[in-house]
Amino acid sequence: MDRVLLEEQLRELPIVQYEFFETASLTFSQRVRAVCQSDCPRYGTSWACPPAVGTVEECRARCLTYPRVLLLATMSEVADIADLEGTLEARADHEEITRQVNGLLRDQGVETYPLSTESCAICQQCTYPEGPCRHPDRMFPCVESHGVLLTDTMERFGMDFQAGGNVVTWFSLILYRD
Ligand code: SF4
């Protein structure tokens, strides 16, 4: 991978922070999966979410076949951060940036496995569980669906979920192998 070229391209995008690191340093936790199951209305409704993505151990094993990670963070300002629906609509720009960066890596012949925010929203109605995913190449499972405890990684790089006011910080992990 030509990292110098990639970093030049990253600096042209509205990314507030990016970090490269080893996949082995990610923390996978069954507790994250338990929160998906108990707190998220998307649990069991999408190919991008558990249980469709597999067990945490299966997700971890899949992730570790990609030895490196590129973490991306973007920010967006919303009208009212307490309005969950409105806030989630604002993630479209972050998803597009994740898609662009994933494309930049793939243009270099790098194999990638992107994990992004929340749940897939490409189709109005997900085919899960009746039929196969309509867009497996464009669908990004969410970070938490794989049991990744992102707070550990953010602490390591001095990042914060809380930017203050109505500013939301979004994160993606693009796992990759050359
Ligand atoms: S691309 Fe469509 S079918 Fe596939 S996970 Fe997303 S919403 Fe579901």
Backbone and ligand atoms as CSV (ligand in chain L), in Angstrom:
chain,resi,resn,atom,element,x,y,z
A,1,MET,N,N,0.844,-1.202,0.000
A,1,MET,CA,C,0.000,0.000,0.000
A,1,MET,C,C,0.881,1.254,0.000
A,2,ASP,N,N,0.508,2.200,-0.829
A,2,ASP,CA,C,1.230,3.472,-0.859
A,2,ASP,C,C,0.588,4.392,0.188
A,3,ARG,N,N,1.154,4.355,1.397
A,3,ARG,CA,C,0.529,5.094,2.497
A,3,ARG,C,C,0.675,6.607,2.328
A,4,VAL,N,N,1.783,7.026,1.731
A,4,VAL,CA,C,1.976,8.470,1.527
A,4,VAL,C,C,0.862,9.012,0.630
A,5,LEU,N,N,0.595,8.296,-0.465
A,5,LEU,CA,C,-0.486,8.708,-1.371
A,5,LEU,C,C,-1.826,8.706,-0.636
A,6,LEU,N,N,-2.080,7.628,0.106
A,6,LEU,CA,C,-3.359,7.524,0.807
A,6,LEU,C,C,-3.530,8.675,1.794
A,7,GLU,N,N,-2.481,9.007,2.532
A,7,GLU,CA,C,-2.604,10.091,3.519
A,7,GLU,C,C,-2.824,11.438,2.835
A,8,GLU,N,N,-2.227,11.619,1.666
A,8,GLU,CA,C,-2.504,12.853,0.904
A,8,GLU,C,C,-3.987,12.916,0.566
A,9,GLN,N,N,-4.541,11.786,0.146
A,9,GLN,CA,C,-5.957,11.738,-0.222
A,9,GLN,C,C,-6.844,11.930,1.006
A,10,LEU,N,N,-6.446,11.356,2.136
A,10,LEU,CA,C,-7.244,11.501,3.363
A,10,LEU,C,C,-7.313,12.962,3.799
A,11,ARG,N,N,-6.207,13.679,3.616
A,11,ARG,CA,C,-6.182,15.087,4.046
A,11,ARG,C,C,-7.100,15.968,3.207
A,12,GLU,N,N,-7.514,15.476,2.048
A,12,GLU,CA,C,-8.440,16.250,1.203
A,12,GLU,C,C,-9.899,16.026,1.605
A,13,LEU,N,N,-10.135,15.084,2.498
A,13,LEU,CA,C,-11.509,14.771,2.917
A,13,LEU,C,C,-11.793,15.386,4.294
A,14,PRO,N,N,-13.065,15.626,4.611
A,14,PRO,CA,C,-13.397,16.229,5.917
A,14,PRO,C,C,-13.327,15.217,7.061
A,15,ILE,N,N,-12.137,14.706,7.287
A,15,ILE,CA,C,-11.896,13.723,8.355
A,15,ILE,C,C,-11.176,14.467,9.477
A,16,VAL,N,N,-11.686,14.362,10.707
A,16,VAL,CA,C,-11.058,15.127,11.797
A,16,VAL,C,C,-9.862,14.388,12.395
A,17,GLN,N,N,-9.849,13.070,12.286
A,17,GLN,CA,C,-8.704,12.301,12.792
A,17,GLN,C,C,-8.693,10.932,12.131
A,18,TYR,N,N,-7.500,10.452,11.822
A,18,TYR,CA,C,-7.375,9.075,11.358
A,18,TYR,C,C,-6.151,8.466,12.016
A,19,GLU,N,N,-6.184,7.154,12.200
A,19,GLU,CA,C,-5.081,6.445,12.846
A,19,GLU,C,C,-4.918,5.085,12.171
A,20,PHE,N,N,-3.678,4.660,12.010
A,20,PHE,CA,C,-3.379,3.312,11.529
A,20,PHE,C,C,-2.866,2.499,12.715
A,21,PHE,N,N,-3.331,1.268,12.857
A,21,PHE,CA,C,-2.826,0.432,13.953
A,21,PHE,C,C,-3.081,-1.039,13.660
A,22,GLU,N,N,-2.615,-1.897,14.585
A,22,GLU,CA,C,-2.732,-3.344,14.408
A,22,GLU,C,C,-4.115,-3.827,14.847
A,23,THR,N,N,-4.718,-4.703,14.058
A,23,THR,CA,C,-6.030,-5.258,14.425
A,23,THR,C,C,-5.960,-5.992,15.770
A,24,ALA,N,N,-4.804,-6.621,16.034
A,24,ALA,CA,C,-4.659,-7.398,17.273
A,24,ALA,C,C,-4.831,-6.539,18.517
A,25,SER,N,N,-4.705,-5.208,18.374
A,25,SER,CA,C,-4.849,-4.365,19.567
A,25,SER,C,C,-6.305,-3.962,19.833
A,26,LEU,N,N,-7.228,-4.337,18.953
A,26,LEU,CA,C,-8.643,-4.054,19.221
A,26,LEU,C,C,-9.153,-4.928,20.371
A,27,THR,N,N,-10.058,-4.376,21.157
A,27,THR,CA,C,-10.691,-5.156,22.223
A,27,THR,C,C,-12.054,-5.644,21.739
A,28,PHE,N,N,-12.267,-6.949,21.803
A,28,PHE,CA,C,-13.572,-7.534,21.470
A,28,PHE,C,C,-14.216,-7.980,22.779
A,29,SER,N,N,-15.494,-7.656,22.930
A,29,SER,CA,C,-16.128,-7.937,24.213
A,29,SER,C,C,-17.545,-8.472,24.018
A,30,GLN,N,N,-17.841,-9.516,24.747
A,30,GLN,CA,C,-19.191,-10.064,24.735
A,30,GLN,C,C,-20.189,-9.059,25.316
A,31,ARG,N,N,-19.696,-8.165,26.178
A,31,ARG,CA,C,-20.575,-7.162,26.797
A,31,ARG,C,C,-21.143,-6.205,25.742
A,32,VAL,N,N,-20.326,-5.891,24.712
A,32,VAL,CA,C,-20.816,-5.002,23.650
A,32,VAL,C,C,-21.972,-5.680,22.927
A,33,ARG,N,N,-21.828,-6.971,22.666
A,33,ARG,CA,C,-22.890,-7.731,22.002
A,33,ARG,C,C,-24.158,-7.747,22.874
A,34,ALA,N,N,-23.959,-7.873,24.182
A,34,ALA,CA,C,-25.117,-7.907,25.089
A,34,ALA,C,C,-25.887,-6.593,25.022
A,35,VAL,N,N,-25.157,-5.465,24.868
A,35,VAL,CA,C,-25.822,-4.160,24.760
A,35,VAL,C,C,-26.609,-4.081,23.448
A,36,CYS,N,N,-26.009,-4.599,22.346
A,36,CYS,CA,C,-26.753,-4.665,21.065
A,36,CYS,C,C,-28.086,-5.356,21.297
A,37,GLN,N,N,-28.006,-6.494,21.948
A,37,GLN,CA,C,-29.189,-7.349,22.093
A,37,GLN,C,C,-30.247,-6.684,22.978
A,38,SER,N,N,-29.783,-6.016,24.030
A,38,SER,CA,C,-30.761,-5.481,24.987
A,38,SER,C,C,-31.227,-4.075,24.628
A,39,ASP,N,N,-30.374,-3.273,23.948
A,39,ASP,CA,C,-30.699,-1.848,23.788
A,39,ASP,C,C,-30.967,-1.391,22.357
A,40,CYS,N,N,-30.577,-2.186,21.352
A,40,CYS,CA,C,-30.666,-1.654,19.979
A,40,CYS,C,C,-31.876,-2.225,19.242
A,41,PRO,N,N,-32.729,-1.335,18.704
A,41,PRO,CA,C,-33.907,-1.822,17.970
A,41,PRO,C,C,-33.548,-2.515,16.664
A,42,ARG,N,N,-32.292,-2.365,16.193
A,42,ARG,CA,C,-31.882,-2.991,14.933
A,42,ARG,C,C,-31.422,-4.432,15.127
A,43,TYR,N,N,-31.239,-4.847,16.388
A,43,TYR,CA,C,-30.785,-6.230,16.636
A,43,TYR,C,C,-31.753,-7.208,15.971
A,44,GLY,N,N,-31.192,-8.131,15.186
A,44,GLY,CA,C,-32.025,-9.165,14.563
A,44,GLY,C,C,-32.894,-8.664,13.428
A,45,THR,N,N,-32.564,-7.481,12.857
A,45,THR,CA,C,-33.406,-6.946,11.771
A,45,THR,C,C,-32.606,-6.678,10.506
A,46,SER,N,N,-31.289,-6.951,10.499
A,46,SER,CA,C,-30.449,-6.557,9.360
A,46,SER,C,C,-29.274,-7.527,9.212
A,47,TRP,N,N,-28.816,-7.686,7.977
A,47,TRP,CA,C,-27.605,-8.482,7.744
A,47,TRP,C,C,-26.374,-7.796,8.329
A,48,ALA,N,N,-26.484,-6.496,8.638
A,48,ALA,CA,C,-25.342,-5.741,9.161
A,48,ALA,C,C,-25.226,-5.832,10.677
A,49,CYS,N,N,-26.142,-6.554,11.310
A,49,CYS,CA,C,-26.215,-6.579,12.773
A,49,CYS,C,C,-26.172,-8.018,13.289
A,50,PRO,N,N,-25.952,-8.178,14.590
A,50,PRO,CA,C,-26.112,-9.511,15.166
A,50,PRO,C,C,-27.576,-9.916,15.150
A,51,PRO,N,N,-27.920,-11.180,15.115
A,51,PRO,CA,C,-26.976,-12.303,15.090
A,51,PRO,C,C,-26.454,-12.643,13.691
A,52,ALA,N,N,-26.899,-11.900,12.631
A,52,ALA,CA,C,-26.515,-12.268,11.259
A,52,ALA,C,C,-25.004,-12.207,11.038
A,53,VAL,N,N,-24.305,-11.319,11.742
A,53,VAL,CA,C,-22.853,-11.183,11.511
A,53,VAL,C,C,-22.048,-12.314,12.151
A,54,GLY,N,N,-22.701,-13.167,12.955
A,54,GLY,CA,C,-21.993,-14.273,13.611
A,54,GLY,C,C,-21.705,-13.966,15.068
A,55,THR,N,N,-21.139,-14.924,15.756
A,55,THR,CA,C,-20.817,-14.709,17.166
A,55,THR,C,C,-19.656,-13.720,17.289
A,56,VAL,N,N,-19.459,-13.183,18.481
A,56,VAL,CA,C,-18.336,-12.262,18.693
A,56,VAL,C,C,-17.020,-12.971,18.361
A,57,GLU,N,N,-16.910,-14.242,18.731
A,57,GLU,CA,C,-15.662,-14.967,18.448
A,57,GLU,C,C,-15.459,-15.132,16.936
A,58,GLU,N,N,-16.546,-15.403,16.207
A,58,GLU,CA,C,-16.445,-15.503,14.735
A,58,GLU,C,C,-16.084,-14.145,14.126
A,59,CYS,N,N,-16.676,-13.087,14.648
A,59,CYS,CA,C,-16.363,-11.739,14.146
A,59,CYS,C,C,-14.893,-11.405,14.408
A,60,ARG,N,N,-14.429,-11.741,15.615
A,60,ARG,CA,C,-13.039,-11.458,15.967
A,60,ARG,C,C,-12.095,-12.214,15.035
A,61,ALA,N,N,-12.393,-13.497,14.815
A,61,ALA,CA,C,-11.534,-14.312,13.950
A,61,ALA,C,C,-11.517,-13.740,12.524
A,62,ARG,N,N,-12.687,-13.284,12.039
A,62,ARG,CA,C,-12.764,-12.685,10.687
A,62,ARG,C,C,-11.925,-11.412,10.643
A,63,CYS,N,N,-12.084,-10.573,11.663
A,63,CYS,CA,C,-11.336,-9.301,11.697
A,63,CYS,C,C,-9.831,-9.545,11.708
A,64,LEU,N,N,-9.401,-10.556,12.450
A,64,LEU,CA,C,-7.958,-10.788,12.591
A,64,LEU,C,C,-7.318,-11.314,11.303
A,65,THR,N,N,-8.129,-11.714,10.325
A,65,THR,CA,C,-7.543,-12.085,9.030
A,65,THR,C,C,-7.107,-10.831,8.256
A,66,TYR,N,N,-7.499,-9.658,8.774
A,66,TYR,CA,C,-7.050,-8.368,8.216
A,66,TYR,C,C,-6.126,-7.766,9.278
A,67,PRO,N,N,-4.815,-7.813,9.097
A,67,PRO,CA,C,-3.916,-7.477,10.221
A,67,PRO,C,C,-3.844,-6.006,10.606
A,68,ARG,N,N,-4.287,-5.096,9.719
A,68,ARG,CA,C,-4.151,-3.669,10.023
A,68,ARG,C,C,-5.517,-2.976,9.970
A,69,VAL,N,N,-5.597,-1.853,10.646
A,69,VAL,CA,C,-6.844,-1.077,10.703
A,69,VAL,C,C,-6.556,0.385,10.402
A,70,LEU,N,N,-7.461,0.998,9.664
A,70,LEU,CA,C,-7.479,2.456,9.524
A,70,LEU,C,C,-8.749,2.944,10.220
A,71,LEU,N,N,-8.572,3.739,11.262
A,71,LEU,CA,C,-9.709,4.310,11.980
A,71,LEU,C,C,-9.963,5.713,11.416
A,72,LEU,N,N,-11.221,6.024,11.134
A,72,LEU,CA,C,-11.596,7.347,10.614
A,72,LEU,C,C,-12.599,7.992,11.558
A,73,ALA,N,N,-12.444,9.280,11.818
A,73,ALA,CA,C,-13.453,10.011,12.602
A,73,ALA,C,C,-13.875,11.255,11.833
A,74,THR,N,N,-15.181,11.485,11.780
A,74,THR,CA,C,-15.704,12.731,11.219
A,74,THR,C,C,-16.671,13.339,12.242
A,75,MET,N,N,-17.006,14.589,12.028
A,75,MET,CA,C,-17.952,15.252,12.939
A,75,MET,C,C,-19.063,15.891,12.137
A,76,SER,N,N,-20.260,15.930,12.714
A,76,SER,CA,C,-21.331,16.705,12.091
A,76,SER,C,C,-22.161,17.368,13.173
A,77,GLU,N,N,-22.687,18.521,12.832
A,77,GLU,CA,C,-23.510,19.259,13.787
A,77,GLU,C,C,-24.973,18.972,13.484
A,78,VAL,N,N,-25.732,18.638,14.499
A,78,VAL,CA,C,-27.153,18.338,14.311
A,78,VAL,C,C,-27.981,19.374,15.065
A,79,ALA,N,N,-29.274,19.436,14.715
A,79,ALA,CA,C,-30.141,20.441,15.350
A,79,ALA,C,C,-30.302,20.167,16.839
A,80,ASP,N,N,-30.476,18.882,17.183
A,80,ASP,CA,C,-30.692,18.522,18.580
A,80,ASP,C,C,-30.126,17.124,18.816
A,81,ILE,N,N,-29.032,17.059,19.535
A,81,ILE,CA,C,-28.335,15.788,19.725
A,81,ILE,C,C,-29.201,14.775,20.499
A,82,ALA,N,N,-30.205,15.284,21.215
A,82,ALA,CA,C,-31.085,14.382,21.968
A,82,ALA,C,C,-32.111,13.707,21.054
A,83,ASP,N,N,-32.246,14.222,19.824
A,83,ASP,CA,C,-33.192,13.644,18.861
A,83,ASP,C,C,-32.478,12.522,18.108
A,84,LEU,N,N,-32.700,11.286,18.539
A,84,LEU,CA,C,-31.955,10.150,18.004
A,84,LEU,C,C,-32.174,9.968,16.503
A,85,GLU,N,N,-33.434,10.099,16.070
A,85,GLU,CA,C,-33.740,9.897,14.640
A,85,GLU,C,C,-33.008,10.930,13.782
A,86,GLY,N,N,-33.115,12.198,14.187
A,86,GLY,CA,C,-32.464,13.277,13.436
A,86,GLY,C,C,-30.956,13.114,13.439
A,87,THR,N,N,-30.410,12.684,14.570
A,87,THR,CA,C,-28.972,12.501,14.683
A,87,THR,C,C,-28.505,11.380,13.754
A,88,LEU,N,N,-29.271,10.299,13.708
A,88,LEU,CA,C,-28.872,9.177,12.850
A,88,LEU,C,C,-28.914,9.558,11.369
A,89,GLU,N,N,-29.834,10.449,10.998
A,89,GLU,CA,C,-29.890,10.889,9.591
A,89,GLU,C,C,-28.598,11.602,9.199
A,90,ALA,N,N,-27.961,12.246,10.179
A,90,ALA,CA,C,-26.745,13.017,9.889
A,90,ALA,C,C,-25.536,12.129,9.616
A,91,ARG,N,N,-25.649,10.833,9.808
A,91,ARG,CA,C,-24.488,9.962,9.604
A,91,ARG,C,C,-24.243,9.637,8.129
A,92,ALA,N,N,-25.181,10.057,7.245
A,92,ALA,CA,C,-25.039,9.724,5.814
A,92,ALA,C,C,-23.716,10.253,5.252
A,93,ASP,N,N,-23.319,11.454,5.663
A,93,ASP,CA,C,-22.065,12.022,5.148
A,93,ASP,C,C,-20.873,11.173,5.588
A,94,HIS,N,N,-20.918,10.710,6.839
A,94,HIS,CA,C,-19.823,9.869,7.330
A,94,HIS,C,C,-19.765,8.549,6.564
A,95,GLU,N,N,-20.932,7.984,6.301
A,95,GLU,CA,C,-20.972,6.724,5.541
A,95,GLU,C,C,-20.370,6.925,4.156
A,96,GLU,N,N,-20.658,8.065,3.545
A,96,GLU,CA,C,-20.132,8.345,2.208
A,96,GLU,C,C,-18.602,8.487,2.251
A,97,ILE,N,N,-18.092,9.142,3.295
A,97,ILE,CA,C,-16.637,9.296,3.412
A,97,ILE,C,C,-15.985,7.927,3.632
A,98,THR,N,N,-16.626,7.096,4.458
A,98,THR,CA,C,-16.110,5.742,4.679
A,98,THR,C,C,-16.066,4.985,3.348
A,99,ARG,N,N,-17.125,5.148,2.555
A,99,ARG,CA,C,-17.191,4.477,1.248
A,99,ARG,C,C,-16.059,4.981,0.336
A,100,GLN,N,N,-15.820,6.291,0.368
A,100,GLN,CA,C,-14.755,6.857,-0.478
A,100,GLN,C,C,-13.390,6.331,-0.062
A,101,VAL,N,N,-13.120,6.306,1.250
A,101,VAL,CA,C,-11.799,5.859,1.719
A,101,VAL,C,C,-11.621,4.366,1.432
A,102,ASN,N,N,-12.699,3.610,1.620
A,102,ASN,CA,C,-12.639,2.182,1.281
A,102,ASN,C,C,-12.280,2.024,-0.206
A,103,GLY,N,N,-12.862,2.873,-1.053
A,103,GLY,CA,C,-12.566,2.832,-2.485
A,103,GLY,C,C,-11.110,3.193,-2.769
A,104,LEU,N,N,-10.571,4.158,-2.025
A,104,LEU,CA,C,-9.163,4.545,-2.234
A,104,LEU,C,C,-8.230,3.374,-1.933
A,105,LEU,N,N,-8.535,2.646,-0.857
A,105,LEU,CA,C,-7.724,1.476,-0.511
A,105,LEU,C,C,-7.860,0.389,-1.585
A,106,ARG,N,N,-9.097,0.143,-1.997
A,106,ARG,CA,C,-9.320,-0.915,-2.998
A,106,ARG,C,C,-8.690,-0.538,-4.342
A,107,ASP,N,N,-8.659,0.762,-4.658
A,107,ASP,CA,C,-7.995,1.202,-5.899
A,107,ASP,C,C,-6.514,0.831,-5.888
A,108,GLN,N,N,-5.947,0.733,-4.677
A,108,GLN,CA,C,-4.537,0.341,-4.549
A,108,GLN,C,C,-4.371,-1.178,-4.492
A,109,GLY,N,N,-5.466,-1.914,-4.667
A,109,GLY,CA,C,-5.375,-3.380,-4.642
A,109,GLY,C,C,-5.370,-3.961,-3.244
A,110,VAL,N,N,-5.762,-3.128,-2.253
A,110,VAL,CA,C,-5.776,-3.573,-0.860
A,110,VAL,C,C,-7.132,-4.238,-0.574
A,111,GLU,N,N,-7.107,-5.377,0.113
A,111,GLU,CA,C,-8.359,-6.040,0.509
A,111,GLU,C,C,-8.848,-5.411,1.807
A,112,THR,N,N,-10.140,-5.059,1.849
A,112,THR,CA,C,-10.651,-4.340,3.017
A,112,THR,C,C,-11.889,-5.019,3.599
A,113,TYR,N,N,-12.126,-4.698,4.859
A,113,TYR,CA,C,-13.342,-5.141,5.546
A,113,TYR,C,C,-13.795,-3.970,6.420
A,114,PRO,N,N,-14.693,-3.123,5.898
A,114,PRO,CA,C,-15.082,-1.923,6.637
A,114,PRO,C,C,-16.182,-2.186,7.663
A,115,LEU,N,N,-16.046,-1.551,8.801
A,115,LEU,CA,C,-17.095,-1.527,9.828
A,115,LEU,C,C,-17.430,-0.063,10.067
A,116,SER,N,N,-18.721,0.253,10.092
A,116,SER,CA,C,-19.049,1.674,10.216
A,116,SER,C,C,-20.112,1.914,11.284
A,117,THR,N,N,-20.879,2.979,11.106
A,117,THR,CA,C,-21.771,3.415,12.178
A,117,THR,C,C,-23.115,2.699,12.146
A,118,GLU,N,N,-23.650,2.499,13.283
A,118,GLU,CA,C,-25.011,1.972,13.452
A,118,GLU,C,C,-25.270,0.782,12.544
A,119,SER,N,N,-26.404,0.797,11.858
A,119,SER,CA,C,-26.785,-0.367,11.070
A,119,SER,C,C,-26.927,0.059,9.616
A,120,CYS,N,N,-26.877,-0.915,8.708
A,120,CYS,CA,C,-26.975,-0.595,7.279
A,120,CYS,C,C,-28.340,0.029,6.969
A,121,ALA,N,N,-28.309,1.090,6.158
A,121,ALA,CA,C,-29.566,1.754,5.785
A,121,ALA,C,C,-29.671,1.900,4.267
A,122,ILE,N,N,-28.986,1.038,3.530
A,122,ILE,CA,C,-28.996,1.167,2.066
A,122,ILE,C,C,-30.394,0.920,1.512
A,123,CYS,N,N,-31.047,-0.146,1.962
A,123,CYS,CA,C,-32.385,-0.474,1.448
A,123,CYS,C,C,-33.450,0.063,2.418
A,124,GLN,N,N,-34.572,0.429,1.879
A,124,GLN,CA,C,-35.656,0.882,2.765
A,124,GLN,C,C,-36.087,-0.252,3.677
A,125,GLN,N,N,-36.110,-1.451,3.119
A,125,GLN,CA,C,-36.494,-2.626,3.908
A,125,GLN,C,C,-35.417,-3.688,3.712
A,126,CYS,N,N,-34.728,-4.045,4.799
A,126,CYS,CA,C,-33.677,-5.075,4.692
A,126,CYS,C,C,-34.314,-6.426,4.347
A,127,THR,N,N,-33.598,-7.231,3.602
A,127,THR,CA,C,-34.104,-8.557,3.217
A,127,THR,C,C,-34.001,-9.569,4.357
A,128,TYR,N,N,-33.264,-9.202,5.422
A,128,TYR,CA,C,-33.054,-10.135,6.533
A,128,TYR,C,C,-34.372,-10.511,7.192
A,129,PRO,N,N,-34.644,-11.761,7.493
A,129,PRO,CA,C,-33.800,-12.936,7.228
A,129,PRO,C,C,-34.273,-13.744,6.012
A,130,GLU,N,N,-35.288,-13.228,5.292
A,130,GLU,CA,C,-35.902,-14.045,4.234
A,130,GLU,C,C,-34.972,-14.286,3.047
A,131,GLY,N,N,-34.235,-13.246,2.629
A,131,GLY,CA,C,-33.398,-13.391,1.432
A,131,GLY,C,C,-31.998,-12.905,1.675
A,132,PRO,N,N,-31.079,-13.133,0.752
A,132,PRO,CA,C,-29.699,-12.678,0.930
A,132,PRO,C,C,-29.596,-11.152,0.836
A,133,CYS,N,N,-28.526,-10.603,1.374
A,133,CYS,CA,C,-28.275,-9.159,1.295
A,133,CYS,C,C,-28.215,-8.745,-0.181
A,134,ARG,N,N,-28.884,-7.623,-0.508
A,134,ARG,CA,C,-28.909,-7.161,-1.905
A,134,ARG,C,C,-27.585,-6.539,-2.332
A,135,HIS,N,N,-26.826,-6.008,-1.382
A,135,HIS,CA,C,-25.599,-5.264,-1.738
A,135,HIS,C,C,-24.440,-5.668,-0.819
A,136,PRO,N,N,-24.032,-6.930,-0.844
A,136,PRO,CA,C,-22.979,-7.348,0.096
A,136,PRO,C,C,-21.672,-6.579,-0.069
A,137,ASP,N,N,-21.393,-6.029,-1.258
A,137,ASP,CA,C,-20.147,-5.274,-1.455
A,137,ASP,C,C,-20.224,-3.853,-0.916
A,138,ARG,N,N,-21.451,-3.363,-0.733
A,138,ARG,CA,C,-21.596,-1.971,-0.269
A,138,ARG,C,C,-22.032,-1.900,1.185
A,139,MET,N,N,-22.441,-3.017,1.733
A,139,MET,CA,C,-22.988,-3.028,3.086
A,139,MET,C,C,-21.850,-3.044,4.116
A,140,PHE,N,N,-21.876,-2.110,5.056
A,140,PHE,CA,C,-20.868,-2.078,6.122
A,140,PHE,C,C,-21.541,-2.462,7.444
A,141,PRO,N,N,-21.160,-3.585,8.048
A,141,PRO,CA,C,-21.684,-3.870,9.396
A,141,PRO,C,C,-21.226,-2.770,10.357
A,142,CYS,N,N,-21.943,-2.592,11.457
A,142,CYS,CA,C,-21.511,-1.543,12.379
A,142,CYS,C,C,-20.410,-2.084,13.292
A,143,VAL,N,N,-19.599,-1.154,13.790
A,143,VAL,CA,C,-18.444,-1.509,14.625
A,143,VAL,C,C,-18.885,-2.370,15.806
A,144,GLU,N,N,-19.937,-1.915,16.478
A,144,GLU,CA,C,-20.378,-2.612,17.696
A,144,GLU,C,C,-20.913,-4.009,17.394
A,145,SER,N,N,-21.432,-4.206,16.182
A,145,SER,CA,C,-21.995,-5.523,15.838
A,145,SER,C,C,-20.951,-6.628,15.969
A,146,HIS,N,N,-19.666,-6.243,15.836
A,146,HIS,CA,C,-18.588,-7.228,15.912
A,146,HIS,C,C,-18.007,-7.343,17.326
A,147,GLY,N,N,-18.658,-6.687,18.272
A,147,GLY,CA,C,-18.201,-6.773,19.656
A,147,GLY,C,C,-16.996,-5.889,19.952
A,148,VAL,N,N,-16.684,-4.955,19.036
A,148,VAL,CA,C,-15.505,-4.105,19.253
A,148,VAL,C,C,-15.823,-3.047,20.308
A,149,LEU,N,N,-14.971,-2.989,21.335
A,149,LEU,CA,C,-15.112,-1.983,22.391
A,149,LEU,C,C,-14.302,-0.763,21.955
A,150,LEU,N,N,-14.981,0.164,21.301
A,150,LEU,CA,C,-14.275,1.284,20.671
A,150,LEU,C,C,-13.663,2.243,21.692
A,151,THR,N,N,-14.251,2.307,22.881
A,151,THR,CA,C,-13.743,3.267,23.875
A,151,THR,C,C,-12.271,2.996,24.207
A,152,ASP,N,N,-11.865,1.731,24.224
A,152,ASP,CA,C,-10.458,1.391,24.494
A,152,ASP,C,C,-9.551,2.014,23.437
A,153,THR,N,N,-9.940,1.888,22.168
A,153,THR,CA,C,-9.130,2.408,21.062
A,153,THR,C,C,-9.105,3.939,21.101
A,154,MET,N,N,-10.268,4.536,21.388
A,154,MET,CA,C,-10.331,5.991,21.423
A,154,MET,C,C,-9.451,6.556,22.522
A,155,GLU,N,N,-9.464,5.891,23.660
A,155,GLU,CA,C,-8.617,6.331,24.774
A,155,GLU,C,C,-7.150,6.312,24.358
A,156,ARG,N,N,-6.778,5.249,23.669
A,156,ARG,CA,C,-5.384,5.102,23.222
A,156,ARG,C,C,-4.954,6.275,22.333
A,157,PHE,N,N,-5.888,6.774,21.499
A,157,PHE,CA,C,-5.534,7.835,20.553
A,157,PHE,C,C,-6.042,9.210,20.990
A,158,GLY,N,N,-6.495,9.316,22.243
A,158,GLY,CA,C,-6.931,10.610,22.769
A,158,GLY,C,C,-8.166,11.152,22.079
A,159,MET,N,N,-9.075,10.253,21.701
A,159,MET,CA,C,-10.305,10.680,21.021
A,159,MET,C,C,-11.474,10.644,21.991
A,160,ASP,N,N,-12.523,11.422,21.651
A,160,ASP,CA,C,-13.660,11.527,22.558
A,160,ASP,C,C,-14.959,11.471,21.765
A,161,PHE,N,N,-15.938,10.722,22.269
A,161,PHE,CA,C,-17.262,10.704,21.633
A,161,PHE,C,C,-17.948,12.055,21.801
A,162,GLN,N,N,-17.671,12.712,22.930
A,162,GLN,CA,C,-18.378,13.947,23.287
A,162,GLN,C,C,-17.583,15.150,22.796
A,163,ALA,N,N,-18.040,15.760,21.703
A,163,ALA,CA,C,-17.344,16.945,21.205
A,163,ALA,C,C,-17.958,18.206,21.803
A,164,GLY,N,N,-19.108,18.051,22.449
A,164,GLY,CA,C,-19.776,19.200,23.057
A,164,GLY,C,C,-20.894,19.733,22.182
A,165,GLY,N,N,-21.867,20.387,22.817
A,165,GLY,CA,C,-22.992,20.976,22.089
A,165,GLY,C,C,-23.743,19.925,21.293
A,166,ASN,N,N,-24.107,20.276,20.067
A,166,ASN,CA,C,-24.857,19.355,19.212
A,166,ASN,C,C,-23.949,18.728,18.146
A,167,VAL,N,N,-22.681,18.601,18.469
A,167,VAL,CA,C,-21.731,18.022,17.518
A,167,VAL,C,C,-21.596,16.519,17.798
A,168,VAL,N,N,-21.772,15.737,16.742
A,168,VAL,CA,C,-21.673,14.275,16.862
A,168,VAL,C,C,-20.373,13.826,16.198
A,169,THR,N,N,-19.663,12.918,16.850
A,169,THR,CA,C,-18.453,12.342,16.252
A,169,THR,C,C,-18.777,10.926,15.795
A,170,TRP,N,N,-18.432,10.644,14.541
A,170,TRP,CA,C,-18.699,9.321,13.957
A,170,TRP,C,C,-17.378,8.600,13.711
A,171,PHE,N,N,-17.396,7.277,13.881
A,171,PHE,CA,C,-16.165,6.494,13.720
A,171,PHE,C,C,-16.402,5.319,12.772
A,172,SER,N,N,-15.391,5.015,11.974
A,172,SER,CA,C,-15.380,3.782,11.176
A,172,SER,C,C,-14.023,3.106,11.348
A,173,LEU,N,N,-14.042,1.800,11.203
A,173,LEU,CA,C,-12.796,1.027,11.179
A,173,LEU,C,C,-12.736,0.339,9.817
A,174,ILE,N,N,-11.687,0.599,9.063
A,174,ILE,CA,C,-11.505,-0.149,7.809
A,174,ILE,C,C,-10.348,-1.113,8.038
A,175,LEU,N,N,-10.681,-2.370,8.216
A,175,LEU,CA,C,-9.645,-3.400,8.398
A,175,LEU,C,C,-9.107,-3.737,7.016
A,176,TYR,N,N,-7.802,-3.995,6.937
A,176,TYR,CA,C,-7.251,-4.227,5.600
A,176,TYR,C,C,-6.027,-5.156,5.619
A,177,ARG,N,N,-5.790,-5.737,4.467
A,177,ARG,CA,C,-4.552,-6.494,4.268
A,177,ARG,C,C,-4.047,-6.189,2.858
A,178,ASP,N,N,-2.734,-6.040,2.754
A,178,ASP,CA,C,-2.106,-5.732,1.461
A,178,ASP,C,C,-2.126,-6.924,0.543
L,1,SF4,S1,S,-27.743,-3.671,1.769
L,1,SF4,FE1,FE,-29.969,-3.900,2.055
L,1,SF4,S2,S,-30.245,-6.119,2.354
L,1,SF4,FE2,FE,-28.059,-5.704,2.701
L,1,SF4,S3,S,-27.876,-5.345,4.939
L,1,SF4,FE3,FE,-28.170,-3.351,3.957
L,1,SF4,S4,S,-30.385,-2.972,4.109
L,1,SF4,FE4,FE,-30.048,-5.207,4.419
